Amino acid sequence: MRGATMDARELPSEPAALADTMSEYTTFGRVRPDQKRAMVHALQSREHTVAMTGDGVNDVLALKDADIGVAMGSGSPASRAVAQIVLLDNKFATLPFVVGEGRRVIGNIERVSNLFLTKTVYSVLLALLVGLAGLVSHWGHTEPLLYPFQPIPRDHRAWFTIGIPAFVLSLAPNNERARTGFVRRVMTAALPAGAVVGIATFTSYLLAYPGRDGTAAEQMQASTGALITLLIARYGAGGGGPALPVVAGGSGSHFRDVLRVHLSRCDCPPKVHARRVRLLSDCDAVLIGTLAAVLIEASWWVQGRVLGEPRALWRSND
């Protein structure tokens, strides 16, 4: 450690002078408990994030006022009580792993927040669009538009848009440093993504909607097309996160399962089923969902330019 040493008995008592002194010296001896706390406050006054380590009663004041208090497991009960971190093995070598775990938790909280807020945005927007369509039909004396999905809290939409991605994102590795501006980053990412997903899903459903005079199979087909668009567009909102490759491997089989379950409830002949599935999935739902995913990815890059944060196609583990 570079810098001069100083006897704490010569430290100034004024906070400003103490902060200037601490910027010049790095090692202090014979420091009283009240001086330790004053040193913590002096560093904080210069916008430093202060960490304090200690194991005795004389360190309690500084441990309590520091931004991060680290106590030894073999220290006094008072120091362990006021510290945020207690090293049970009494080894400073544990701290890098503690910092890494903290970064992973904070970073993944932001990822999961993006996921849930995006889901909230497109759910509300889809409900508003269907409601507006109902008002237009009321004023025009036409049949109202049915909601594309059943309002069930736990169904396959929740599994593949919230459940599985949230589980993967919460446990994914993340070495990014914690930064300020959490709310701004989450809002600028989730609002555009949720709007694109909601509009794309409503467009796909509107194009395939057969009207109130349509059969149950046609109505089910329109809902299935909206679901396919929702899933494809939803996983474009991951911003290259780990949820995207997980679903990319299983989304095809899930689409087939969804189509099979939906069509098994209909009364149309098998030939009509196959013709309608090919027409909708190939020409409408998949195309709209892919376009929405591209728009969400583009908005992610634009967000990086607006916030002044560099974007990369692949995250580095360094």
C-alpha positions as CSV (number, residue, x, y, z in Angstrom):
1,M,0.0,0.0,0.0
2,R,1.4,3.3,-1.0
3,G,1.1,6.5,1.0
4,A,2.4,8.1,4.2
5,T,1.6,7.1,7.8
6,M,0.3,9.3,10.5
7,D,-0.3,9.1,14.3
8,A,-4.1,9.5,14.9
9,R,-3.4,11.8,17.8
10,E,-2.4,14.5,15.2
11,L,-5.6,14.2,13.2
12,P,-7.7,17.4,12.9
13,S,-11.1,17.4,14.4
14,E,-12.8,19.5,11.6
15,P,-14.6,17.2,9.1
16,A,-13.3,19.0,6.0
17,A,-9.7,19.1,7.3
18,L,-10.0,15.4,8.3
19,A,-11.2,14.5,4.8
20,D,-8.2,16.3,3.2
21,T,-5.8,14.5,5.6
22,M,-7.2,11.1,4.7
23,S,-6.7,11.8,1.0
24,E,-3.0,12.3,1.7
25,Y,-2.3,9.5,4.2
26,T,-3.1,5.8,4.0
27,T,-2.1,4.3,7.3
28,F,-3.1,5.6,10.7
29,G,-2.1,4.4,14.2
30,R,-3.5,4.7,17.7
31,V,-7.0,5.5,16.4
32,R,-9.7,6.0,19.0
33,P,-13.3,4.6,18.4
34,D,-14.7,8.1,17.9
35,Q,-12.0,8.9,15.4
36,K,-12.8,5.8,13.4
37,R,-16.3,6.9,13.1
38,A,-15.2,10.4,12.1
39,M,-12.9,9.0,9.5
40,V,-15.9,7.0,8.0
41,H,-18.0,10.2,7.9
42,A,-15.1,12.1,6.3
43,L,-14.8,9.6,3.5
44,Q,-18.5,9.5,2.9
45,S,-18.6,13.3,2.7
46,R,-16.3,13.0,-0.4
47,E,-18.8,10.6,-2.0
48,H,-16.8,7.4,-1.2
49,T,-18.4,4.1,-0.5
50,V,-16.8,3.1,2.8
51,A,-16.2,-0.5,4.0
52,M,-15.1,-1.1,7.6
53,T,-13.7,-4.3,9.1
54,G,-13.3,-5.0,12.8
55,D,-13.7,-7.5,15.5
56,G,-13.8,-5.6,18.7
57,V,-16.1,-3.3,20.7
58,N,-13.9,-0.3,19.8
59,D,-14.9,-0.9,16.1
60,V,-18.7,-0.9,16.7
61,L,-19.3,2.8,16.0
62,A,-17.4,2.8,12.7
63,L,-19.0,-0.6,11.7
64,K,-22.5,0.8,12.3
65,D,-22.0,4.0,10.3
66,A,-20.0,2.5,7.4
67,D,-21.8,1.6,4.1
68,I,-20.6,-2.0,4.5
69,G,-19.6,-3.3,7.9
70,V,-17.5,-6.6,7.9
71,A,-16.9,-8.4,11.2
72,M,-15.0,-11.5,12.0
73,G,-16.7,-14.6,13.2
74,S,-14.4,-14.8,16.2
75,G,-15.0,-11.1,17.1
76,S,-17.1,-9.7,19.8
77,P,-20.9,-10.2,19.8
78,A,-21.4,-6.4,19.6
79,S,-19.3,-6.2,16.4
80,R,-21.1,-9.1,14.8
81,A,-24.5,-7.6,15.7
82,V,-24.0,-4.3,13.9
83,A,-22.1,-5.6,10.9
84,Q,-23.7,-6.4,7.5
85,I,-21.3,-9.2,6.8
86,V,-19.8,-11.7,9.2
87,L,-16.8,-13.8,8.0
88,L,-17.4,-17.1,9.8
89,D,-14.1,-18.5,8.6
90,N,-12.2,-15.3,9.6
91,K,-10.6,-15.1,6.1
92,F,-10.6,-12.0,4.0
93,A,-10.2,-14.3,0.9
94,T,-13.9,-15.0,1.2
95,L,-14.8,-11.4,0.4
96,P,-14.4,-11.6,-3.5
97,F,-16.9,-14.5,-3.5
98,V,-19.3,-12.4,-1.3
99,V,-19.0,-9.5,-3.8
100,G,-19.6,-11.8,-6.8
101,E,-22.7,-13.3,-5.2
102,G,-24.0,-9.8,-4.4
103,R,-23.5,-8.7,-8.0
104,R,-25.3,-11.8,-9.2
105,V,-28.3,-11.3,-7.0
106,I,-28.6,-7.6,-7.8
107,G,-28.1,-8.0,-11.5
108,N,-30.6,-10.9,-11.7
109,I,-33.2,-8.9,-9.7
110,E,-33.0,-6.4,-12.5
111,R,-33.4,-9.1,-15.2
112,V,-36.4,-10.6,-13.4
113,S,-37.9,-7.2,-12.9
114,N,-37.7,-6.5,-16.6
115,L,-39.4,-9.8,-17.2
116,F,-42.4,-9.2,-14.9
117,L,-42.9,-5.6,-15.8
118,T,-42.9,-6.5,-19.5
119,K,-45.5,-9.1,-18.9
120,T,-47.6,-6.5,-16.9
121,V,-47.3,-4.0,-19.7
122,Y,-48.4,-6.3,-22.6
123,S,-51.2,-7.8,-20.5
124,V,-52.7,-4.4,-19.7
125,L,-52.2,-3.2,-23.2
126,L,-53.9,-6.2,-24.7
127,A,-56.8,-5.8,-22.4
128,L,-57.1,-2.1,-23.3
129,L,-57.0,-2.9,-27.0
130,V,-59.7,-5.5,-26.8
131,G,-61.7,-3.1,-24.6
132,L,-61.3,-0.3,-27.2
133,A,-62.4,-2.7,-29.9
134,G,-65.5,-3.4,-27.8
135,L,-66.3,0.2,-27.5
136,V,-65.9,0.7,-31.3
137,S,-68.2,-2.2,-31.9
138,H,-70.8,-0.8,-29.5
139,W,-70.8,2.6,-31.2
140,G,-70.9,0.9,-34.6
141,H,-73.6,-1.6,-33.6
142,T,-71.4,-4.6,-34.5
143,E,-70.4,-7.7,-32.7
144,P,-67.7,-7.1,-30.0
145,L,-64.2,-8.7,-30.2
146,L,-63.7,-11.6,-27.8
147,Y,-60.6,-11.7,-25.5
148,P,-58.1,-14.1,-27.1
149,F,-57.1,-16.0,-23.9
150,Q,-58.9,-17.4,-20.9
151,P,-58.1,-15.3,-17.8
152,I,-56.6,-18.2,-15.8
153,P,-53.7,-17.3,-13.4
154,R,-51.8,-20.6,-14.1
155,D,-51.8,-21.9,-17.6
156,H,-49.2,-22.6,-20.3
157,R,-48.8,-18.9,-21.1
158,A,-47.7,-18.3,-17.5
159,W,-45.3,-21.3,-17.6
160,F,-43.4,-20.2,-20.7
161,T,-43.6,-16.4,-20.3
162,I,-43.0,-16.0,-16.5
163,G,-42.3,-19.3,-14.7
164,I,-39.5,-20.9,-16.6
165,P,-37.7,-17.7,-17.7
166,A,-37.9,-16.2,-14.1
167,F,-36.4,-19.4,-12.7
168,V,-33.5,-19.4,-15.2
169,L,-32.8,-15.7,-14.9
170,S,-32.7,-15.8,-11.1
171,L,-30.0,-18.5,-11.1
172,A,-28.0,-17.3,-14.1
173,P,-24.4,-16.1,-13.6
174,N,-24.0,-12.3,-13.6
175,N,-20.7,-10.4,-12.9
176,E,-21.9,-6.9,-13.8
177,R,-21.2,-4.3,-11.2
178,A,-24.1,-2.8,-9.4
179,R,-25.1,0.6,-10.7
180,T,-27.5,3.4,-9.9
181,G,-30.5,4.1,-12.1
182,F,-32.4,0.8,-11.5
183,V,-35.9,2.2,-12.1
184,R,-34.8,4.1,-15.2
185,R,-33.2,1.1,-16.8
186,V,-36.1,-1.2,-16.0
187,M,-38.7,1.2,-17.3
188,T,-36.9,2.0,-20.5
189,A,-36.5,-1.7,-21.3
190,A,-39.8,-3.0,-20.2
191,L,-42.2,-0.4,-21.5
192,P,-41.1,-0.6,-25.2
193,A,-40.9,-4.4,-25.1
194,G,-44.3,-4.8,-23.5
195,A,-45.9,-2.4,-26.0
196,V,-44.4,-4.3,-29.0
197,V,-45.5,-7.7,-27.6
198,G,-49.0,-6.5,-26.8
199,I,-49.5,-4.8,-30.2
200,A,-48.1,-7.8,-32.1
201,T,-50.3,-10.3,-30.2
202,F,-53.4,-8.2,-30.8
203,T,-52.6,-7.8,-34.5
204,S,-52.1,-11.5,-34.9
205,Y,-55.4,-12.2,-33.2
206,L,-57.2,-9.6,-35.1
207,L,-56.0,-10.9,-38.5
208,A,-57.2,-14.5,-37.6
209,Y,-60.4,-13.5,-35.8
210,P,-63.3,-15.1,-37.5
211,G,-66.0,-13.0,-35.9
212,R,-68.8,-14.0,-33.6
213,D,-70.3,-16.1,-36.3
214,G,-67.2,-18.2,-36.6
215,T,-67.1,-21.8,-35.3
216,A,-65.4,-22.8,-32.1
217,A,-62.5,-24.2,-34.0
218,E,-61.9,-20.9,-35.9
219,Q,-62.0,-19.0,-32.6
220,M,-59.6,-21.5,-31.1
221,Q,-57.3,-21.1,-34.1
222,A,-57.3,-17.3,-33.7
223,S,-56.4,-17.7,-30.0
224,T,-53.6,-20.2,-30.9
225,G,-52.2,-17.8,-33.4
226,A,-52.1,-15.0,-30.8
227,L,-50.4,-17.4,-28.4
228,I,-47.7,-18.3,-30.9
229,T,-47.0,-14.6,-31.6
230,L,-47.0,-13.9,-27.9
231,L,-44.4,-16.6,-27.2
232,I,-42.1,-15.7,-30.1
233,A,-42.2,-12.0,-29.4
234,R,-42.0,-12.5,-25.6
235,Y,-38.6,-14.3,-25.9
236,G,-37.3,-11.5,-28.1
237,A,-37.6,-9.3,-25.0
238,G,-34.8,-11.1,-23.2
239,G,-32.2,-8.8,-24.7
240,G,-29.9,-11.8,-25.4
241,G,-30.4,-13.1,-21.9
242,P,-30.1,-16.8,-20.9
243,A,-33.9,-17.3,-21.2
244,L,-33.7,-17.0,-25.0
245,P,-31.6,-20.1,-25.8
246,V,-33.5,-22.1,-23.2
247,V,-36.8,-21.5,-24.9
248,A,-35.3,-21.6,-28.4
249,G,-34.7,-25.3,-27.9
250,G,-38.1,-26.2,-26.6
251,S,-40.4,-23.6,-28.2
252,G,-41.0,-25.7,-31.3
253,S,-42.3,-28.7,-29.4
254,H,-44.3,-26.4,-27.1
255,F,-46.0,-24.9,-30.1
256,R,-46.9,-28.3,-31.4
257,D,-48.3,-29.3,-28.0
258,V,-50.3,-26.1,-27.7
259,L,-51.8,-26.7,-31.2
260,R,-52.6,-30.3,-30.5
261,V,-54.3,-29.5,-27.2
262,H,-56.3,-26.6,-28.7
263,L,-57.3,-28.5,-31.8
264,S,-58.3,-31.6,-29.9
265,R,-61.1,-29.6,-28.3
266,C,-62.6,-28.6,-31.7
267,D,-65.1,-30.4,-33.8
268,C,-63.6,-29.6,-37.2
269,P,-62.4,-32.4,-39.6
270,P,-58.7,-33.2,-39.5
271,K,-58.1,-31.8,-43.0
272,V,-59.5,-28.5,-42.0
273,H,-57.3,-28.5,-38.9
274,A,-54.1,-29.1,-40.9
275,R,-54.9,-26.5,-43.5
276,R,-55.7,-23.7,-41.0
277,V,-52.7,-24.5,-38.8
278,R,-50.3,-24.2,-41.8
279,L,-51.9,-21.0,-43.0
280,L,-51.9,-19.2,-39.7
281,S,-48.6,-20.4,-38.1
282,D,-46.5,-20.0,-41.3
283,C,-47.9,-16.8,-42.7
284,D,-49.3,-14.8,-39.9
285,A,-48.4,-15.7,-36.3
286,V,-44.7,-16.7,-36.8
287,L,-44.0,-13.8,-39.1
288,I,-45.6,-11.2,-36.8
289,G,-43.9,-12.7,-33.7
290,T,-40.5,-12.6,-35.4
291,L,-40.9,-9.0,-36.5
292,A,-41.9,-8.1,-33.0
293,A,-38.8,-9.8,-31.6
294,V,-36.6,-7.9,-34.1
295,L,-38.2,-4.6,-33.0
296,I,-37.6,-5.5,-29.3
297,E,-33.9,-6.3,-30.0
298,A,-33.6,-3.0,-31.9
299,S,-35.1,-1.1,-29.0
300,W,-32.6,-2.7,-26.7
301,W,-29.7,-1.3,-28.7
302,V,-31.4,2.1,-28.8
303,Q,-31.8,2.0,-25.1
304,G,-28.1,1.5,-24.7
305,R,-27.4,4.6,-26.8
306,V,-29.9,6.7,-24.8
307,L,-28.6,5.6,-21.4
308,G,-24.9,5.7,-22.5
309,E,-24.4,2.0,-21.8
310,P,-22.4,-0.1,-24.2
311,R,-24.1,-3.1,-25.7
312,A,-22.6,-6.4,-26.7
313,L,-23.9,-9.4,-28.5
314,W,-22.2,-11.8,-26.0
315,R,-21.5,-11.1,-22.4
316,S,-18.0,-11.7,-21.1
317,N,-17.3,-13.6,-17.9
318,D,-14.2,-11.6,-17.2
